[in-house]
């Protein structure tokens, strides 16, 4: 009986001491990519709803074309509370070219998305 009470007490104390911010950490919820072959611009929308854009944000975005890194973008905050919109010039590519984007949260998790140029 004492052992179970000790374990229960330890569990309650651990929950009280565990930072609430870690519980609220989450990766991006979705990502949309749109590539314009006319001007070589990739538009990225990363849905990542946060309460405080200075302490919980998309901290890094990596863009690869056919597996080769063409852009690595680092941030110190998020411009909008519901996500981050990015425009990056990556150049003009032929149909069949693969464009991959990886977005990383400042607290926990990441998301990857891939499109193929039409």
C-alpha positions in Angstrom: 0.0 0.0 0.0 2.8 2.4 0.9 4.6 1.7 -2.3 1.6 2.5 -4.4 1.0 5.8 -2.5 4.7 6.7 -3.0 4.4 6.0 -6.8 1.2 8.1 -7.0 2.8 10.9 -5.0 5.8 10.9 -7.3 3.6 10.9 -10.4 1.6 13.9 -9.1 4.8 15.8 -8.3 6.3 15.1 -11.7 3.2 16.4 -13.4 3.2 19.6 -11.4 6.9 20.2 -12.1 6.8 19.3 -15.8 6.8 22.5 -17.8 3.5 23.3 -19.4 5.3 24.6 -22.5 6.6 21.1 -23.3 3.0 19.8 -23.2 2.0 22.6 -25.7 4.9 21.9 -28.1 3.9 20.5 -31.4 5.1 20.2 -35.0 3.5 22.1 -37.9 0.0 20.8 -38.6 0.2 21.1 -42.4 2.2 22.6 -45.2 1.3 23.9 -48.7 3.8 24.4 -51.5 3.2 26.3 -54.7 5.9 26.6 -57.4 5.8 29.1 -60.2 8.0 28.0 -63.1 7.4 31.4 -64.7 9.5 33.3 -62.1 11.1 30.4 -60.2 9.4 31.3 -56.9 8.4 28.8 -54.3 5.6 29.9 -52.0 5.4 27.9 -48.7 2.6 28.1 -46.2 3.3 26.3 -42.9 0.3 26.0 -40.6 1.6 26.2 -37.0 -0.8 27.8 -34.6 1.0 29.2 -31.5 0.1 31.4 -28.5 3.4 33.4 -28.5 5.3 33.9 -31.8 8.5 34.8 -30.0 8.8 31.6 -27.9 7.2 29.0 -30.1 7.7 29.3 -33.8 9.0 27.7 -37.1 12.8 28.0 -36.5 14.2 26.4 -39.7 13.0 25.7 -43.2 15.1 23.7 -45.6 14.4 23.5 -49.3 15.9 20.9 -51.6 15.6 20.4 -55.3 16.3 16.9 -56.6 17.9 16.2 -53.2 20.3 19.1 -53.3 19.9 21.9 -50.7 19.0 25.2 -52.4 17.9 27.2 -49.3 18.3 27.0 -45.5 16.2 29.7 -43.7 16.5 30.3 -40.0 14.0 32.3 -37.9 13.8 33.8 -34.4 10.1 34.1 -34.3 7.0 33.5 -36.4 5.4 36.3 -38.4 1.8 35.1 -37.8 0.1 33.4 -34.9 -1.4 30.7 -37.2 1.7 30.0 -39.2 4.5 31.2 -41.5 4.3 32.2 -45.1 7.6 32.2 -47.1 8.5 33.2 -50.6 11.8 32.0 -51.8 13.4 32.2 -55.3 14.8 28.8 -56.2 15.1 29.1 -59.9 13.3 27.6 -63.0 13.1 23.9 -63.3 11.9 21.4 -65.8 8.8 19.2 -65.3 9.6 16.2 -63.2 11.9 18.1 -60.9 11.3 17.2 -57.2 11.0 20.1 -54.6 11.2 19.1 -50.9 10.6 21.3 -47.9 11.3 20.5 -44.3 10.0 22.8 -41.5 11.2 22.5 -37.9 9.4 23.8 -34.8 11.5 25.6 -32.2 10.1 23.4 -29.5 9.4 20.0 -30.9 8.8 18.2 -34.2 9.1 18.8 -37.9 7.2 18.3 -41.1 8.2 17.5 -44.6 6.4 18.0 -47.9 7.3 17.2 -51.5 6.0 18.3 -54.8 7.0 17.5 -58.4 7.2 20.3 -61.0 4.4 19.9 -63.6 
